[in-house]
Amino acid sequence: MSTNDPRASIETSRPAPAQSDSVTRFLGGSPLAVAGRLILLSILVGFVMVTFGLDPYNIINSIRRLFETIWNLGFDALNWVWRYFLLGAVIVIPVWLILRLMNAPKGR
């Protein structure tokens, strides 16, 4: 390479790898940026856990309660749908039957 080549000056001005490069590589970014991301992610996960009723001090009991709540909500939803079905059927089926009888072809 000639002395007028711009790549030659870049290669010679590059600093030697420092100890912090291995730390940065291990963490996946600068330590301060990684710490900030981890703090924000921890707050978000904590919010989600509180929303689902999970308690980090009693995680097994909290997970059991979460599944019980989901189970009960599922059956409550089925009960709710069944009640609406029965309420609607009280009106819909007699009206349908009356309309079918009124529109039935007249006897032979």
C-alpha positions in Angstrom: 0.0 0.0 0.0 1.2 3.5 -0.7 1.4 6.2 1.9 -1.4 8.1 0.1 -3.9 5.2 0.7 -6.6 6.3 3.2 -7.0 2.8 4.5 -3.4 2.8 5.8 -4.1 5.7 8.1 -7.2 4.1 9.5 -5.4 0.8 10.2 -2.6 2.5 12.1 -4.8 4.8 14.1 -7.0 2.0 15.4 -6.5 1.6 19.2 -5.6 -1.7 20.7 -8.5 -3.8 22.1 -9.1 -2.9 25.7 -10.6 -4.9 28.6 -14.0 -3.1 28.2 -14.4 -4.5 24.6 -14.7 -8.1 26.0 -17.2 -6.8 28.7 -19.2 -5.0 26.0 -19.1 -8.1 23.8 -20.3 -10.3 26.7 -23.1 -8.0 27.7 -24.3 -7.3 24.1 -23.7 -3.5 24.3 -22.4 -0.9 26.6 -22.9 -1.7 30.3 -25.0 1.5 30.9 -27.3 0.8 27.9 -27.7 -2.9 28.9 -28.5 -1.8 32.5 -31.1 0.6 31.2 -32.8 -2.0 29.0 -32.8 -4.5 31.8 -34.4 -2.0 34.2 -37.1 -1.1 31.7 -37.8 -4.8 30.9 -37.9 -5.6 34.6 -40.5 -2.9 35.2 -42.6 -4.1 32.2 -42.5 -7.8 33.4 -43.4 -6.7 36.9 -46.4 -4.8 35.6 -47.5 -7.9 33.6 -47.1 -10.1 36.7 -49.1 -7.8 38.8 -51.8 -7.6 36.1 -52.1 -11.4 36.1 -52.0 -11.5 39.9 -48.6 -13.1 40.3 -46.7 -12.4 43.5 -42.9 -12.9 43.2 -42.6 -13.8 46.9 -45.1 -16.7 46.5 -44.7 -17.6 42.8 -46.1 -21.2 43.0 -49.2 -20.2 44.8 -49.7 -17.2 42.5 -49.4 -19.4 39.4 -51.9 -21.8 40.8 -54.3 -19.0 41.5 -53.8 -17.7 38.0 -54.8 -21.0 36.4 -57.8 -21.3 38.8 -58.9 -17.8 37.7 -58.6 -18.7 34.0 -60.4 -22.0 34.6 -63.3 -20.3 36.5 -63.5 -17.5 33.9 -63.8 -20.1 31.2 -66.7 -21.8 32.9 -68.3 -18.5 33.9 -68.2 -17.5 30.2 -69.9 -20.8 29.3 -72.5 -20.2 31.9 -73.0 -16.7 30.6 -73.4 -17.9 27.0 -75.8 -20.6 28.1 -78.1 -18.1 29.9 -78.1 -15.8 26.9 -79.0 -18.7 24.6 -81.9 -19.8 26.9 -83.2 -16.2 27.1 -83.1 -15.7 23.4 -84.5 -19.2 22.7 -87.6 -18.4 24.7 -88.5 -15.8 22.1 -86.8 -17.1 18.9 -88.1 -20.7 18.9 -91.8 -19.9 19.4 -91.7 -17.1 16.8 -89.9 -19.4 14.3 -92.5 -22.2 15.0 -95.4 -19.8 14.5 -94.0 -18.5 11.2 -93.3 -22.1 10.0 -96.9 -23.1 10.8 -98.3 -20.0 9.1 -96.3 -20.5 5.9 -96.9 -24.3 5.8 -98.5 -25.4 2.5 -102.2 -25.8 2.9 -103.4 -29.4 3.2 -103.9 -31.9 0.4 
